[in-house]
């Protein structure tokens, strides 16, 4: 195989696969309708040619394989050309499995929340412990500077998404990943465009657990009632994690000191010692426990894992501080589910207990764009002092009867006595923040997409203030 073309290359996972293929010495090209940081910067650094817009002409030349991203469907000009020309095509999970995962000991990190952080941390711990793991992560871990690396070691860490594989394969992506160890930190309803109810979503995770070998491991957050029930069905041994509860791995005495989160780790009743790292919030303590437990099952000594934990720098766009201008601190976060929003704000409050916290939210994911979470969002945002909700992404193409009503959410928040706005245009959001933000304020942008470049506009607007 000499040349591979990826349709929809701008997605985090597709860009990661492009990087893996390029590192194998394969010529890689791609196309996408849109491209924005950090993936645009990442692909440029890798020297991968990307054509903006979908066109049959993008397929001209000698292409050995086309990888079609799961955001693409029939009717797309480039997809139709692949089918008409009878070009070889595969889904991302198929390529990942057959070219990078077969024959390896794969650690699959699954769950509604925390996948990117847990998989990044596991990869880093294995690296620091002397392994040379491969990894495929839906974000860019700062310790590595890339979301994908082949590695020469036996182990491979995969962020396992339950979303469907492709328009021609509706199975969950993580069923392709040949798991040896599986971690699951949370299980909540999401992906409303794929799963009709929580029962269907649980069914996807039940299918994942059915393919874990008897000599594998299932590492779960035992505080989650759905995961506790699924653990009882596991065909392999189960390793449980909890904050303060009864579990194989337990975190006690969580506190914040000098900007670090400190907690004690207890394994099967035996104290192992204190850990300290820079990621705030109890949800990140749980993420750390899952990673520590998985790495222990993979043979890593706790002392080495704890050292790596202290050096972990986090992941881009996961409560990432972007800068401080005029005493105002700006964060960027990938939160796109009410629980993730609530946990992120809780973590910010632990770091900035006396600050006014702004939450600027873009309803962008397929679930957040719908009314499904309309009643939950005001509660999820109660940790913020001021809230701005942007326009629903691609809302004009949605039936108003199922589309989220951002103004209704803002009105509900205002009824609690807090300030909240629904503002459609990003420049207007930046202008409002520039007028109203005070020294000492903390602003957090929450979106799983580009949000029309609001992060840069906010930094510029704050910098222009007298």
N, C-alpha and C positions, 0 to 999 in steps of 0.2 A: 504494500500500500504506500503510495507516494504522495497523494493529494486528497485532502478531506475538506469538504465545505460544510459549514454549520449555519443552518437557517434559524435565526433568533439568537445569534451569538452574544447579544448584549446582556442576557440574563446571567446572574451570578454563577449558576451551575454550568451553563453552556460555555461561558468564558473560562471557567476552571478546566473543563474538558479540552477546550482549545489549547490551553497551556500544556496539559499533559501530552497531547498529541504532538505539539510543537517540540517538546523536550525529547520525544522519541525520534526526532529527525524527520517528521512528516511535514510537508507543506500544508499550511492551514489558511483557509480564507473563510470569510463569513459575511452575513448580511443581517440587518435589523432595521426596523422602522425608526428606531430612536436609540440613542447611546448617551449615557451620562456617567459621571464619576460615582463610585471609584472604578467601575468596570471599563469605562472608556480609557482612563489613564493606564489601567492594568494591561489592556490589550495593546495599547500603543507601546508600552514598555517591552512587551513580548515581541514586537515587530509583526503583529498579525494584521493583515489587511482586512478592513471592514468596509463594506459598501452600504450606505444608508438607503433604505428603500428596498422593497422586494421586487425582483424582476427576473424573468426567464433568462435574460442575458447574463445574470450572475453565475449561471451554470455552464457557460461556454467554456470550452477547453477540456482537457483530460482530467476528469474528476473520478477518483476511485470509489468514493463513498460520500453520501450526503447524510448528515445527522440533522434530524428535524426536531426542533424544540417543542415542548409540550404546550406552549402558548399558541402554536400554529394549528390551523385546521383547513379543511377543504374550502376552496374558494380563494385561498391565497395564491397569487400568480406563480410564485416560485414553487410552492408545493405541487400545484397542478402540472408545472413543467417537469418536475421530477417523475411524477407518475406517467405522464405522456411519453417521456423519453426513455422510460423503463430504466432509470438510473438506480444503482444499488442504494438503498436507504435503510437507516436504523434509528432507533430512539437513543437518547443519551444513556439511560440505564443499561441498554443492551451493549453498547460500546464499552461502557465502564466495566461491566461484568466480564466480557469476553477478553478484553485487552489488558485489564489491570487487576481484577479481583480473583480470578480463578487460580486455585492452588495456594492462596494466601489465607492467613488467619485474620478475618475481617471483624472489626469492631464497629457495629452499626449503632449510631446515636439517633434515637427517635423520640417522638413526643410533641405535644402542641407547643411547648415553650422550651427555650434554653438549648436547643440542639446545636446552634453554631458555637456558643460558648463552651459547652461540654466537649464537643468534638475537637475544638481548637486546643483546649486544655489537655485532653488525652494525648493528642499528637505531640504537644510540647513536652509533657511528662515523659513519654516514650523516647523522644529525642534526647532529652537531658539524661535519661537513664542509660544511654549508650546504644539504643536501638536506632535504626534508620527507617522509620515507618513511612509508608505512603499515606497520603490523606487527600480527601475530597470534601471540601467544606463550603457551605453556602455563605461565605463571607471572607474577609481577609484578616487572618490573625496577625496582629502587629509583630509578634515574635518571628514570624516567617516572611511576611511581606507578600505572601501569595496564598490563595485558597486551595491550591492543588499542587501536589508533588508526588512523583512516583515512588521514590525511595528504593533502596536496595534491600531493605529488611523484609522479614516474613510477614509482618503485620501491616494492615491497611485500615485507616480510620475513615469511615464514611458518615456524613450527615444524611440520615435516612428520612426522606420526605414521604408522607403518605398521599401526596397529590398523585393524580393519574400520570401514567407514563408518556402517552402521546395520543393523538387523535385516532391512531390505529391500534392502540394497546391501552385499555382502560384500567389495567391493574395498577395498584399503588407502586410507586417507584421502588420503595424499599424491598419489595419482594424479589427484586433482581440481584440483591447485594450479597448473597451467600454468607449470612451472619454466623459468626462464632460466638461473640459476646454482643448482647443487645442491651442498651441502656434506655430507659424511658422515665422522664422526670415528671410529666404531667399529661393528662388526657382529658381534653375538653372539646366541646363541639366547635368545629371550624370547617372551612372549605365547603360552604353551603352550596356552591355550584357543583360539587362532586357528590357530597353525602347528604341524603335527604333528612337524616336525623342522627342522633348520637349513637343509636344502635348500629347503623351502617358503618360509622367511623370506628367503633369498637371492633366490629367485624374485621376491618382491615388490620388492626393490631393483633387480633387473634390469629389471623392468617400468618402474620410475621412470626409470631411465637411458635407456630407449628413447624417452621423450617429451621429452628435453632437446634443443633445436634445435641445428643444426650451429654456429650462431653463439653458442651458450651455453657454459657451462663446468661441469666437474665438479671440485670441490675435495675431495680425499680425504686421509686419514691413510695414507700409504704403508707405515707400519709394520704395519698390519693386513693379514694375508695374504689374507683374503677380499676386502677392498677393493682390494688390488693386482691380484687376478685380475679383478674386475669392471671396474677401470679399463682393462684391456686390451680390453674389449668396448665401451667408450664411443663413441657416435657423434659426440661433440663433444670438443674439446681437454680434456685432464686436467691439473690443477694439483696437485702433490703437496706434502705437508707432513710433517715429521718432527722429532723431538727428537734431534739429534745425528747423524742418518742422511743418506743421499744423497737430496735432494729439492729441488724448486724453492724451497720455503720451509723454512728450518731454524732451530731454536732451539738455541743453545749456551750453555754456562756458567751453567746454572740454579743459583741460590742464593737463600737467604733472608737479608735484612738489614733490621733495624729493622722487622720485621713486614711487609715488602714482598718480593715475589718479583721477582728481577732476572734477566733473560735477554737474550742478544744475538740479533738477527735477521739472518739471511743469506738473500738472495734470489738464486738462480741464481749462487752463488759470490761475490756482492758484499755486503759487510757494510753493513747499513743503520743500525745503531746499537743502543743498549741500551734495553730497555723495563722499566718497573717498574709493578707494580700490586698490589692487595691480595688477590687470590684465590690461596689456597695450593694446592700440589700440581702435579706434572708433568702430570696430566690437564688442569688448567686452563691450563697453558702451551700444550698442544696446542690447546685451545679458542681461545686467543688467536691462534695461528697460522692456524687455519682462518678466523677472522673477518678477520684482516689480509689474507689471500690473497683471500678473496671480495670484500672492499671494494676491493682493488687492481684486481681484474678489473672491478669496477663503476665504476672511474675515480677512486677516492679516492687522494690523495697520501699516502705513508707518514707524513710528518711530522704531518699532521693526524690520521691514524689513531692514531699513537703517543700524541699528546696526549689523544685521547679515551679510549684504553686506561687511561691513568693516572688518569682521572677516573671510571672505571667503578666503580659501587658494589655491583655484584652483584645477585642475585635473591633475593627472599624465599624462605625455606625451603631454600636451597642453602648448606649450612654457615653458616647465619645465626646470629651470636651474639645470644643473648636477654638476657644480663645476667650479672653476677657478684655472688654473695651469699655473704658469709662466706668469701671466697677461693675459692669454687667457681664455675667458669665453665660456663654451659649453652649448648649449640648445638642448633639444629634443622636436620635435613637430610632431603631428599626421597628418599634412597637406598632403592631397592627391588629391587636386583639384586646378587648377590654381588660383581661387579666394582665397582659403584658404592660398595658398603659398604667394600670394601678400599681403593679410591682415596680415599674420604673420610677414613678412619682414617689413611692415609698422610699426607694433607694436614694433619690435626690434629697428627700427630706432628712434622711439620716446624715447626709454629708453637709447639708445647709439648713440646720434646724431653725434659724432665725430669718431666713430670706423669704421674700415673696417669690413664688414659683409660678412661671408662665408655662402652660401647655399649649403648643400650637400643633393641631392634629389635622392630618390629611386622611379622609376616608378613602382608602385606595384598594385594599385587598378585596377579593370577590365577596368575602363575608361582611367586611366593614361597610361596603357600599350598599348593603341591603338593610332592611328594617330589622333583621334578626337581632342585632345588638342595640337597637335604638333605645330601649328601656334600661340597658345596662351601662351605657356610656356615661350618663351623668354621675352614677355611683363610682365608676372607674376613675373619673376625673376629679373626684372630691379632694384628692391630695394636692391639687393645684389651687392657687389663689386667684389666678386669672386664666381664662381659657379662650382660645381662638380656634374655630373649626373652619377649615377651608372647604372648597367645593368638592363634591363627590366626583372622584376620578371617572371619566367617561360616563358621567351621569346622564348626559343628554341622550345616550343610546339605551337607557334603561326605562322600563315601565315605571312611572311615578308611583304606582300602587305597591311596588316592592322596593323602591329606592329609599335609602336613608334620608330623613329630613333633618339636616343639620341645624336649621333654625329652631326646630322643636327641641333638639338636644340643648341648644344654647338657652332657650327660654326656661327649660327645666332647671338648668344650673343657676340662672339668674334668680329663680324663685327661692333658692337657698340663701340669697343675699350676696353671692359672689358675682364678679364681673365676667361676662361671657359674650362673645360676638360670633356671628357667622359671617365671614368675609370671603367672597369668591375669588378675588384677584390677589395674587401674591404681592405685587407692589403696594397695594393698599394695606396688606397685613404688615409689611415692613415699615410703612409710614406710621401706622398706629403704634407699633412697638417703639419706634424712634421717639414719638411724642410722649408716650406714657411710661416707658421703663425708667426706673430709678436706680441710683447707685446701690449695689447690694442685691439687685434682682438676679434671679436665675431663670433662663429661658431654655426650654427643651422643645425641639422640633421632633415630632413623632410621625413617621411615615415609612412605608416599606418601598418607596420609590423616590423619584427625583424631587417631587414637590415643586416643580418648575424652578429649581435652583434657589429656593428660599433661604438656604443657609448662607450663601454668599451675599444675597441681597440684605439680609439682616446685619451681617458683619459690616457691609458698606454703609448702611443706614446709621448704625451706631457710631461708626467712625466719623461720620460727617457732623455729628452733633457738636455744638459749641462746648 
